[in-house]
Amino acid sequence: MAADHRWAEDWDARKSGASCGMCDDMGSDNKAHGVRIFEGRWTDAYLGRFPVRTGYVYVIWKGRHVSEPTELSDKESAGFWAVKPR
């Protein structure tokens, strides 16, 4: 039997940022899926609690909701990619 690969009914709302799990509780040291290990001007980084790979870290943009880094302006993108945790 083939898997059902339809988008969720609320896909457009999710993509626009409604109830975004990454944007919710912005700035929190502890999120449901990770612990903050880096706090920067442009981004925060979280060590995943349930990682796809050991040591998996995800980076969250601190500005408006974006689905992909390609949605950032040139200035924002420069800030996003220039992050160098110490």
C-alpha positions as CSV (number, residue, x, y, z in Angstrom):
1,M,0.0,0.0,0.0
2,A,1.4,3.4,-0.9
3,A,1.9,6.0,1.8
4,D,-0.4,9.1,1.9
5,H,1.8,12.1,1.2
6,R,-0.8,14.9,1.2
7,W,0.0,18.2,3.0
8,A,-1.7,18.8,6.3
9,E,-5.0,20.6,6.2
10,D,-3.4,23.6,7.9
11,W,-0.3,23.7,5.8
12,D,-0.7,27.3,4.6
13,A,-1.2,28.5,8.2
14,R,1.9,26.6,9.3
15,K,4.0,28.0,6.5
16,S,2.9,31.5,7.4
17,G,4.0,31.0,11.0
18,A,0.7,30.3,12.8
19,S,1.5,28.2,15.9
20,C,5.1,27.7,14.8
21,G,6.9,25.5,17.3
22,M,10.2,27.2,16.7
23,C,8.9,30.7,17.0
24,D,6.8,29.9,20.1
25,D,8.5,30.9,23.4
26,M,11.2,32.7,21.5
27,G,14.3,33.3,23.7
28,S,13.5,30.4,26.1
29,D,16.5,28.5,27.5
30,N,14.4,25.3,27.3
31,K,12.1,24.3,24.5
32,A,10.1,21.1,24.2
33,H,12.6,19.8,21.6
34,G,15.9,21.3,22.9
35,V,18.1,23.3,25.2
36,R,19.6,26.6,24.2
37,I,23.4,26.3,23.8
38,F,24.0,29.6,22.0
39,E,22.3,33.0,22.1
40,G,23.2,35.5,19.4
41,R,22.1,38.8,17.9
42,W,20.4,37.1,14.9
43,T,19.8,33.5,16.0
44,D,19.6,31.1,18.9
45,A,20.9,27.5,18.7
46,Y,19.4,24.5,20.5
47,L,20.8,21.1,21.2
48,G,18.1,18.7,20.2
49,R,16.5,16.5,22.8
50,F,15.3,14.0,20.2
51,P,17.9,14.4,17.5
52,V,18.0,12.7,14.1
53,R,21.8,12.4,14.9
54,T,23.7,12.6,18.1
55,G,24.7,16.2,18.7
56,Y,22.1,17.6,16.3
57,V,21.7,21.4,16.8
58,Y,19.0,23.6,15.2
59,V,19.3,27.3,14.7
60,I,16.3,29.6,15.1
61,W,16.1,33.0,13.4
62,K,15.2,35.7,16.0
63,G,13.3,37.9,13.6
64,R,10.0,37.4,11.9
65,H,8.9,33.9,11.0
66,V,10.7,32.4,8.0
67,S,10.4,28.9,6.6
68,E,13.8,28.9,4.9
69,P,16.9,31.1,5.1
70,T,16.3,32.0,1.5
71,E,13.4,34.2,2.7
72,L,15.8,36.5,4.6
73,S,16.9,39.8,3.1
74,D,20.5,40.2,2.1
75,K,21.4,42.0,5.4
76,E,19.5,39.3,7.5
77,S,21.1,36.5,5.5
78,A,24.6,38.0,6.1
79,G,23.8,38.0,9.9
80,F,22.3,34.5,9.9
81,W,25.3,32.9,8.1
82,A,28.0,35.0,10.0
83,V,27.1,33.4,13.3
84,K,30.2,31.9,14.9
85,P,29.5,30.4,18.3
86,R,32.5,30.5,20.7
